[in-house]
Amino acid sequence: MANIKSAKKRIKVIDKKTARNRRVKDHVKEALRQFDEAVVSGDMNVAAEKLTLAEKKLMQAASKGSINKHAASRKVSRITKRFNAAKSAK
């Protein structure tokens, strides 16, 4: 346990940031999971909605610094590619 006052404050700040990052990442994972379920079920209208939601959540997470902006762009690119492949297969 920290003894110095500033170190104690840093522990509190880190706990808040960790909780926020965890919450943001959980939202991203849930959006990606919903997109996956929509693609697997074959409903392209729902999948298109979930794609836009997942893209929004990823970009929000990147803007908050919870994930790297390049990682967010890469994931958006990959899910868009999956969506287009599934749409063309139908």
N, CA, C and O atoms as a Tinker XYZ file with bonds, in Angstrom:
   360  protein
     1  N      0.847000   -1.184000    0.000000    73     2
     2  CA     0.000000    0.000000    0.000000    64     1     3
     3  C      0.885000    1.237000    0.000000    63     2     4     5
     4  O      1.934000    1.272000    0.643000    81     3
     5  N      0.442000    2.247000   -0.733000    73     3     6
     6  CA     1.220000    3.477000   -0.837000    64     5     7
     7  C      1.145000    4.274000    0.462000    63     6     8     9
     8  O      0.124000    4.271000    1.149000    81     7
     9  N      2.234000    4.952000    0.784000    73     7    10
    10  CA     2.283000    5.800000    1.967000    64     9    11
    11  C      2.199000    7.279000    1.613000    63    10    12    13
    12  O      1.708000    8.089000    2.399000    81    11
    13  N      2.681000    7.620000    0.427000    73    11    14
    14  CA     2.724000    9.021000    0.009000    64    13    15
    15  C      1.351000    9.431000   -0.519000    63    14    16    17
    16  O      0.680000    8.658000   -1.202000    81    15
    17  N      0.949000   10.645000   -0.197000    73    15    18
    18  CA    -0.389000   11.134000   -0.537000    64    17    19
    19  C     -0.627000   11.123000   -2.050000    63    18    20    21
    20  O     -1.701000   10.727000   -2.502000    81    19
    21  N      0.354000   11.549000   -2.825000    73    19    22
    22  CA     0.186000   11.587000   -4.274000    64    21    23
    23  C      0.057000   10.179000   -4.854000    63    22    24    25
    24  O     -0.672000    9.969000   -5.824000    81    23
    25  N      0.762000    9.221000   -4.264000    73    23    26
    26  CA     0.673000    7.835000   -4.721000    64    25    27
    27  C     -0.707000    7.258000   -4.417000    63    26    28    29
    28  O     -1.257000    6.493000   -5.208000    81    27
    29  N     -1.260000    7.631000   -3.266000    73    27    30
    30  CA    -2.616000    7.183000   -2.923000    64    29    31
    31  C     -3.629000    7.737000   -3.910000    63    30    32    33
    32  O     -4.565000    7.049000   -4.317000    81    31
    33  N     -3.425000    9.006000   -4.290000    73    31    34
    34  CA    -4.330000    9.623000   -5.272000    64    33    35
    35  C     -4.200000    8.919000   -6.618000    63    34    36    37
    36  O     -5.207000    8.662000   -7.278000    81    35
    37  N     -2.976000    8.606000   -7.034000    73    35    38
    38  CA    -2.769000    7.921000   -8.312000    64    37    39
    39  C     -3.474000    6.569000   -8.325000    63    38    40    41
    40  O     -4.013000    6.162000   -9.354000    81    39
    41  N     -3.474000    5.879000   -7.204000    73    39    42
    42  CA    -4.165000    4.589000   -7.117000    64    41    43
    43  C     -5.656000    4.777000   -7.371000    63    42    44    45
    44  O     -6.269000    3.990000   -8.092000    81    43
    45  N     -6.240000    5.816000   -6.781000    73    43    46
    46  CA    -7.664000    6.095000   -6.996000    64    45    47
    47  C     -7.943000    6.434000   -8.461000    63    46    48    49
    48  O     -8.919000    5.962000   -9.044000    81    47
    49  N     -7.078000    7.251000   -9.040000    73    47    50
    50  CA    -7.253000    7.656000  -10.445000    64    49    51
    51  C     -7.150000    6.446000  -11.370000    63    50    52    53
    52  O     -7.942000    6.290000  -12.299000    81    51
    53  N     -6.165000    5.595000  -11.100000    73    51    54
    54  CA    -5.978000    4.395000  -11.918000    64    53    55
    55  C     -7.187000    3.478000  -11.812000    63    54    56    57
    56  O     -7.611000    2.892000  -12.808000    81    55
    57  N     -7.748000    3.349000  -10.603000    73    55    58
    58  CA    -8.936000    2.510000  -10.428000    64    57    59
    59  C    -10.107000    3.038000  -11.244000    63    58    60    61
    60  O    -10.842000    2.261000  -11.853000    81    59
    61  N    -10.283000    4.358000  -11.259000    73    59    62
    62  CA   -11.371000    4.956000  -12.042000    64    61    63
    63  C    -11.158000    4.730000  -13.533000    63    62    64    65
    64  O    -12.089000    4.373000  -14.254000    81    63
    65  N     -9.919000    4.942000  -13.992000    73    63    66
    66  CA    -9.622000    4.756000  -15.415000    64    65    67
    67  C     -9.776000    3.303000  -15.827000    63    66    68    69
    68  O    -10.260000    3.013000  -16.921000    81    67
    69  N     -9.366000    2.389000  -14.955000    73    67    70
    70  CA    -9.495000    0.961000  -15.246000    64    69    71
    71  C    -10.966000    0.576000  -15.380000    63    70    72    73
    72  O    -11.343000   -0.162000  -16.290000    81    71
    73  N    -11.785000    1.080000  -14.471000    73    71    74
    74  CA   -13.219000    0.776000  -14.518000    64    73    75
    75  C    -13.837000    1.332000  -15.804000    63    74    76    77
    76  O    -14.655000    0.667000  -16.439000    81    75
    77  N    -13.448000    2.544000  -16.182000    73    75    78
    78  CA   -13.981000    3.158000  -17.399000    64    77    79
    79  C    -13.557000    2.378000  -18.638000    63    78    80    81
    80  O    -14.374000    2.113000  -19.519000    81    79
    81  N    -12.277000    2.012000  -18.704000    73    79    82
    82  CA   -11.784000    1.244000  -19.846000    64    81    83
    83  C    -12.483000   -0.108000  -19.937000    63    82    84    85
    84  O    -12.837000   -0.557000  -21.028000    81    83
    85  N    -12.681000   -0.749000  -18.800000    73    83    86
    86  CA   -13.352000   -2.047000  -18.791000    64    85    87
    87  C    -14.791000   -1.910000  -19.300000    63    86    88    89
    88  O    -15.271000   -2.742000  -20.071000    81    87
    89  N    -15.469000   -0.848000  -18.857000    73    87    90
    90  CA   -16.845000   -0.605000  -19.285000    64    89    91
    91  C    -16.898000   -0.352000  -20.798000    63    90    92    93
    92  O    -17.758000   -0.901000  -21.487000    81    91
    93  N    -15.998000    0.463000  -21.305000    73    91    94
    94  CA   -15.970000    0.780000  -22.729000    64    93    95
    95  C    -15.676000   -0.476000  -23.551000    63    94    96    97
    96  O    -16.321000   -0.724000  -24.570000    81    95
    97  N    -14.704000   -1.260000  -23.103000    73    95    98
    98  CA   -14.350000   -2.479000  -23.826000    64    97    99
    99  C    -15.484000   -3.498000  -23.792000    63    98   100   101
   100  O    -15.684000   -4.230000  -24.762000    81    99
   101  N    -16.226000   -3.555000  -22.692000    73    99   102
   102  CA   -17.376000   -4.453000  -22.622000    64   101   103
   103  C    -18.446000   -4.046000  -23.628000    63   102   104   105
   104  O    -19.078000   -4.903000  -24.245000    81   103
   105  N    -18.651000   -2.737000  -23.796000    73   103   106
   106  CA   -19.620000   -2.252000  -24.783000    64   105   107
   107  C    -19.177000   -2.641000  -26.193000    63   106   108   109
   108  O    -19.998000   -3.045000  -27.016000    81   107
   109  N    -17.899000   -2.519000  -26.463000    73   107   110
   110  CA   -17.359000   -2.876000  -27.783000    64   109   111
   111  C    -17.550000   -4.367000  -28.034000    63   110   112   113
   112  O    -17.994000   -4.772000  -29.108000    81   111
   113  N    -17.211000   -5.180000  -27.038000    73   111   114
   114  CA   -17.342000   -6.632000  -27.195000    64   113   115
   115  C    -18.791000   -7.032000  -27.424000    63   114   116   117
   116  O    -19.075000   -7.912000  -28.236000    81   115
   117  N    -19.702000   -6.392000  -26.713000    73   115   118
   118  CA   -21.122000   -6.705000  -26.876000    64   117   119
   119  C    -21.605000   -6.332000  -28.278000    63   118   120   121
   120  O    -22.368000   -7.078000  -28.891000    81   119
   121  N    -21.164000   -5.185000  -28.783000    73   119   122
   122  CA   -21.549000   -4.763000  -30.132000    64   121   123
   123  C    -21.002000   -5.734000  -31.175000    63   122   124   125
   124  O    -21.702000   -6.080000  -32.127000    81   123
   125  N    -19.764000   -6.173000  -31.003000    73   123   126
   126  CA   -19.166000   -7.128000  -31.940000    64   125   127
   127  C    -19.872000   -8.482000  -31.868000    63   126   128   129
   128  O    -20.068000   -9.141000  -32.889000    81   127
   129  N    -20.252000   -8.891000  -30.660000    73   127   130
   130  CA   -20.960000  -10.162000  -30.481000    64   129   131
   131  C    -22.322000  -10.118000  -31.178000    63   130   132   133
   132  O    -22.720000  -11.077000  -31.839000    81   131
   133  N    -23.026000   -9.002000  -31.026000    73   131   134
   134  CA   -24.327000   -8.859000  -31.683000    64   133   135
   135  C    -24.179000   -8.869000  -33.199000    63   134   136   137
   136  O    -25.011000   -9.442000  -33.903000    81   135
   137  N    -23.126000   -8.237000  -33.701000    73   135   138
   138  CA   -22.869000   -8.249000  -35.143000    64   137   139
   139  C    -22.616000   -9.670000  -35.620000    63   138   140   141
   140  O    -23.159000  -10.088000  -36.643000    81   139
   141  N    -21.790000  -10.421000  -34.883000    73   139   142
   142  CA   -21.493000  -11.808000  -35.252000    64   141   143
   143  C    -22.763000  -12.652000  -35.299000    63   142   144   145
   144  O    -22.959000  -13.442000  -36.223000    81   143
   145  N    -23.617000  -12.479000  -34.302000    73   143   146
   146  CA   -24.867000  -13.248000  -34.254000    64   145   147
   147  C    -25.758000  -12.910000  -35.449000    63   146   148   149
   148  O    -26.388000  -13.797000  -36.025000    81   147
   149  N    -25.812000  -11.642000  -35.821000    73   147   150
   150  CA   -26.640000  -11.235000  -36.947000    64   149   151
   151  C    -26.109000  -11.806000  -38.256000    63   150   152   153
   152  O    -26.889000  -12.224000  -39.111000    81   151
   153  N    -24.781000  -11.826000  -38.420000    73   151   154
   154  CA   -24.185000  -12.374000  -39.648000    64   153   155
   155  C    -24.425000  -13.874000  -39.723000    63   154   156   157
   156  O    -24.761000  -14.400000  -40.784000    81   155
   157  N    -24.254000  -14.565000  -38.598000    73   155   158
   158  CA   -24.449000  -16.018000  -38.565000    64   157   159
   159  C    -25.901000  -16.371000  -38.858000    63   158   160   161
   160  O    -26.176000  -17.348000  -39.555000    81   159
   161  N    -26.838000  -15.575000  -38.327000    73   159   162
   162  CA   -28.251000  -15.856000  -38.573000    64   161   163
   163  C    -28.643000  -15.565000  -40.015000    63   162   164   165
   164  O    -29.652000  -16.076000  -40.501000    81   163
   165  N    -27.855000  -14.751000  -40.698000    73   163   166
   166  CA   -28.114000  -14.473000  -42.115000    64   165   167
   167  C    -29.024000  -13.289000  -42.362000    63   166   168   169
   168  O    -29.378000  -13.023000  -43.511000    81   167
   169  N    -29.410000  -12.577000  -41.333000    73   167   170
   170  CA   -30.276000  -11.405000  -41.492000    64   169   171
   171  C    -29.402000  -10.184000  -41.784000    63   170   172   173
   172  O    -28.823000   -9.596000  -40.870000    81   171
   173  N    -29.311000   -9.807000  -43.059000    73   171   174
   174  CA   -28.383000   -8.756000  -43.472000    64   173   175
   175  C    -28.851000   -7.356000  -43.055000    63   174   176   177
   176  O    -28.027000   -6.463000  -42.858000    81   175
   177  N    -30.166000   -7.160000  -42.922000    73   175   178
   178  CA   -30.645000   -5.848000  -42.470000    64   177   179
   179  C    -30.223000   -5.580000  -41.030000    63   178   180   181
   180  O    -29.747000   -4.494000  -40.699000    81   179
   181  N    -30.403000   -6.578000  -40.192000    73   179   182
   182  CA   -29.990000   -6.446000  -38.795000    64   181   183
   183  C    -28.466000   -6.362000  -38.717000    63   182   184   185
   184  O    -27.923000   -5.595000  -37.921000    81   183
   185  N    -27.787000   -7.142000  -39.533000    73   183   186
   186  CA   -26.323000   -7.137000  -39.535000    64   185   187
   187  C    -25.788000   -5.761000  -39.933000    63   186   188   189
   188  O    -24.785000   -5.301000  -39.387000    81   187
   189  N    -26.453000   -5.109000  -40.879000    73   187   190
   190  CA   -26.021000   -3.766000  -41.292000    64   189   191
   191  C    -26.168000   -2.774000  -40.142000    63   190   192   193
   192  O    -25.299000   -1.928000  -39.932000    81   191
   193  N    -27.265000   -2.878000  -39.401000    73   191   194
   194  CA   -27.462000   -2.006000  -38.239000    64   193   195
   195  C    -26.404000   -2.280000  -37.169000    63   194   196   197
   196  O    -25.846000   -1.354000  -36.580000    81   195
   197  N    -26.141000   -3.558000  -36.931000    73   195   198
   198  CA   -25.159000   -3.932000  -35.910000    64   197   199
   199  C    -23.749000   -3.541000  -36.342000    63   198   200   201
   200  O    -22.897000   -3.242000  -35.506000    81   199
   201  N    -23.508000   -3.545000  -37.649000    73   199   202
   202  CA   -22.204000   -3.115000  -38.159000    64   201   203
   203  C    -21.978000   -1.644000  -37.854000    63   202   204   205
   204  O    -20.902000   -1.268000  -37.389000    81   203
   205  N    -22.971000   -0.812000  -38.107000    73   203   206
   206  CA   -22.814000    0.621000  -37.835000    64   205   207
   207  C    -22.666000    0.867000  -36.333000    63   206   208   209
   208  O    -21.892000    1.730000  -35.917000    81   207
   209  N    -23.405000    0.110000  -35.521000    73   207   210
   210  CA   -23.290000    0.253000  -34.071000    64   209   211
   211  C    -21.899000   -0.162000  -33.587000    63   210   212   213
   212  O    -21.293000    0.518000  -32.759000    81   211
   213  N    -21.402000   -1.281000  -34.112000    73   211   214
   214  CA   -20.078000   -1.765000  -33.717000    64   213   215
   215  C    -18.995000   -0.771000  -34.141000    63   214   216   217
   216  O    -18.053000   -0.510000  -33.393000    81   215
   217  N    -19.140000   -0.226000  -35.338000    73   215   218
   218  CA   -18.166000    0.765000  -35.815000    64   217   219
   219  C    -18.174000    2.005000  -34.913000    63   218   220   221
   220  O    -17.122000    2.546000  -34.574000    81   219
   221  N    -19.364000    2.439000  -34.537000    73   219   222
   222  CA   -19.493000    3.598000  -33.652000    64   221   223
   223  C    -18.829000    3.333000  -32.308000    63   222   224   225
   224  O    -18.088000    4.175000  -31.800000    81   223
   225  N    -19.094000    2.162000  -31.732000    73   223   226
   226  CA   -18.531000    1.826000  -30.427000    64   225   227
   227  C    -17.002000    1.717000  -30.494000    63   226   228   229
   228  O    -16.303000    2.149000  -29.577000    81   227
   229  N    -16.491000    1.139000  -31.582000    73   227   230
   230  CA   -15.049000    1.027000  -31.730000    64   229   231
   231  C    -14.394000    2.397000  -31.838000    63   230   232   233
   232  O    -13.354000    2.638000  -31.225000    81   231
   233  N    -14.989000    3.285000  -32.604000    73   231   234
   234  CA   -14.411000    4.619000  -32.765000    64   233   235
   235  C    -14.516000    5.440000  -31.475000    63   234   236   237
   236  O    -13.632000    6.240000  -31.169000    81   235
   237  N    -15.594000    5.237000  -30.727000    73   235   238
   238  CA   -15.716000    5.911000  -29.437000    64   237   239
   239  C    -14.632000    5.421000  -28.481000    63   238   240   241
   240  O    -14.018000    6.213000  -27.766000    81   239
   241  N    -14.404000    4.116000  -28.476000    73   239   242
   242  CA   -13.367000    3.550000  -27.612000    64   241   243
   243  C    -11.990000    4.080000  -28.004000    63   242   244   245
   244  O    -11.150000    4.343000  -27.144000    81   243
   245  N    -11.766000    4.233000  -29.306000    73   243   246
   246  CA   -10.482000    4.759000  -29.777000    64   245   247
   247  C    -10.321000    6.224000  -29.388000    63   246   248   249
   248  O     -9.230000    6.655000  -29.015000    81   247
   249  N    -11.404000    6.986000  -29.475000    73   247   250
   250  CA   -11.304000    8.403000  -29.141000    64   249   251
   251  C    -11.087000    8.612000  -27.643000    63   250   252   253
   252  O    -10.470000    9.596000  -27.235000    81   251
   253  N    -11.593000    7.692000  -26.828000    73   251   254
   254  CA   -11.396000    7.785000  -25.384000    64   253   255
   255  C    -10.021000    7.261000  -24.961000    63   254   256   257
   256  O     -9.580000    7.483000  -23.833000    81   255
   257  N     -9.352000    6.566000  -25.881000    73   255   258
   258  CA    -8.035000    6.023000  -25.551000    64   257   259
   259  C     -8.094000    4.646000  -24.919000    63   258   260   261
   260  O     -7.076000    4.140000  -24.448000    81   259
   261  N     -9.265000    4.032000  -24.899000    73   259   262
   262  CA    -9.382000    2.690000  -24.318000    64   261   263
   263  C     -8.713000    1.650000  -25.196000    63   262   264   265
   264  O     -8.139000    0.681000  -24.700000    81   263
   265  N     -8.791000    1.857000  -26.512000    73   263   266
   266  CA    -8.065000    1.009000  -27.450000    64   265   267
   267  C     -7.343000    1.918000  -28.433000    63   266   268   269
   268  O     -7.698000    3.087000  -28.590000    81   267
   269  N     -6.355000    1.388000  -29.075000    73   267   270
   270  CA    -5.576000    2.160000  -30.035000    64   269   271
   271  C     -6.405000    2.456000  -31.277000    63   270   272   273
   272  O     -7.214000    1.628000  -31.697000    81   271
   273  N     -6.208000    3.633000  -31.868000    73   271   274
   274  CA    -7.023000    4.018000  -33.028000    64   273   275
   275  C     -6.758000    3.120000  -34.225000    63   274   276   277
   276  O     -7.658000    2.883000  -35.030000    81   275
   277  N     -5.537000    2.618000  -34.353000    73   275   278
   278  CA    -5.224000    1.715000  -35.460000    64   277   279
   279  C     -5.900000    0.357000  -35.259000    63   278   280   281
   280  O     -6.349000   -0.266000  -36.221000    81   279
   281  N     -5.968000   -0.090000  -34.026000    73   279   282
   282  CA    -6.646000   -1.358000  -33.718000    64   281   283
   283  C     -8.135000   -1.231000  -34.017000    63   282   284   285
   284  O     -8.749000   -2.158000  -34.546000    81   283
   285  N     -8.710000   -0.082000  -33.678000    73   283   286
   286  CA   -10.130000    0.145000  -33.956000    64   285   287
   287  C    -10.389000    0.143000  -35.458000    63   286   288   289
   288  O    -11.343000   -0.478000  -35.925000    81   287
   289  N     -9.547000    0.832000  -36.209000    73   287   290
   290  CA    -9.705000    0.878000  -37.663000    64   289   291
   291  C     -9.548000   -0.507000  -38.273000    63   290   292   293
   292  O    -10.279000   -0.875000  -39.193000    81   291
   293  N     -8.596000   -1.269000  -37.762000    73   291   294
   294  CA    -8.370000   -2.623000  -38.265000    64   293   295
   295  C     -9.595000   -3.502000  -38.022000    63   294   296   297
   296  O     -9.998000   -4.270000  -38.895000    81   295
   297  N    -10.188000   -3.382000  -36.821000    73   295   298
   298  CA   -11.363000   -4.191000  -36.502000    64   297   299
   299  C    -12.561000   -3.781000  -37.344000    63   298   300   301
   300  O    -13.329000   -4.633000  -37.789000    81   299
   301  N    -12.724000   -2.485000  -37.565000    73   299   302
   302  CA   -13.816000   -2.009000  -38.418000    64   301   303
   303  C    -13.640000   -2.558000  -39.820000    63   302   304   305
   304  O    -14.599000   -3.020000  -40.439000    81   303
   305  N    -12.416000   -2.507000  -40.320000    73   303   306
   306  CA   -12.136000   -3.020000  -41.658000    64   305   307
   307  C    -12.467000   -4.508000  -41.760000    63   306   308   309
   308  O    -13.054000   -4.954000  -42.746000    81   307
   309  N    -12.096000   -5.252000  -40.759000    73   307   310
   310  CA   -12.322000   -6.702000  -40.792000    64   309   311
   311  C    -13.811000   -7.050000  -40.709000    63   310   312   313
   312  O    -14.276000   -7.939000  -41.422000    81   311
   313  N    -14.559000   -6.359000  -39.848000    73   311   314
   314  CA   -15.983000   -6.697000  -39.756000    64   313   315
   315  C    -16.740000   -6.222000  -40.996000    63   314   316   317
   316  O    -17.718000   -6.851000  -41.402000    81   315
   317  N    -16.295000   -5.117000  -41.598000    73   315   318
   318  CA   -16.922000   -4.658000  -42.842000    64   317   319
   319  C    -16.668000   -5.659000  -43.956000    63   318   320   321
   320  O    -17.552000   -5.952000  -44.760000    81   319
   321  N    -15.448000   -6.179000  -43.990000    73   319   322
   322  CA   -15.087000   -7.192000  -44.982000    64   321   323
   323  C    -15.944000   -8.448000  -44.810000    63   322   324   325
   324  O    -16.424000   -9.025000  -45.786000    81   323
   325  N    -16.129000   -8.865000  -43.540000    73   323   326
   326  CA   -16.969000  -10.038000  -43.260000    64   325   327
   327  C    -18.417000   -9.800000  -43.681000    63   326   328   329
   328  O    -19.072000  -10.681000  -44.238000    81   327
   329  N    -18.902000   -8.587000  -43.401000    73   327   330
   330  CA   -20.276000   -8.250000  -43.761000    64   329   331
   331  C    -20.465000   -8.290000  -45.270000    63   330   332   333
   332  O    -21.441000   -8.859000  -45.759000    81   331
   333  N    -19.535000   -7.686000  -46.014000    73   331   334
   334  CA   -19.641000   -7.676000  -47.471000    64   333   335
   335  C    -19.550000   -9.067000  -48.057000    63   334   336   337
   336  O    -20.244000   -9.384000  -49.024000    81   335
   337  N    -18.696000   -9.905000  -47.479000    73   335   338
   338  CA   -18.580000  -11.299000  -47.965000    64   337   339
   339  C    -19.875000  -12.058000  -47.694000    63   338   340   341
   340  O    -20.332000  -12.817000  -48.548000    81   339
   341  N    -20.466000  -11.867000  -46.532000    73   339   342
   342  CA   -21.708000  -12.562000  -46.197000    64   341   343
   343  C    -22.860000  -12.050000  -47.065000    63   342   344   345
   344  O    -23.732000  -12.817000  -47.471000    81   343
   345  N    -22.849000  -10.749000  -47.341000    73   343   346
   346  CA   -23.909000  -10.167000  -48.175000    64   345   347
   347  C    -23.820000  -10.679000  -49.599000    63   346   348   349
   348  O    -24.844000  -10.973000  -50.216000    81   347
   349  N    -22.610000  -10.790000  -50.130000    73   347   350
   350  CA   -22.456000  -11.270000  -51.508000    64   349   351
   351  C    -22.754000  -12.761000  -51.621000    63   350   352   353
   352  O    -23.155000  -13.240000  -52.682000    81   351
   353  N    -22.555000  -13.497000  -50.523000    73   351   354
   354  CA   -22.847000  -14.928000  -50.520000    64   353   355
   355  C    -24.347000  -15.203000  -50.530000    63   354   356   357
   356  O    -24.794000  -16.249000  -51.002000    81   355
   357  N    -25.114000  -14.257000  -50.007000    73   355   358
   358  CA   -26.582000  -14.453000  -49.943000    64   357   359
   359  C    -27.230000  -14.250000  -51.287000    63   358   360
   360  O    -28.449000  -14.376000  -51.411000    81   359
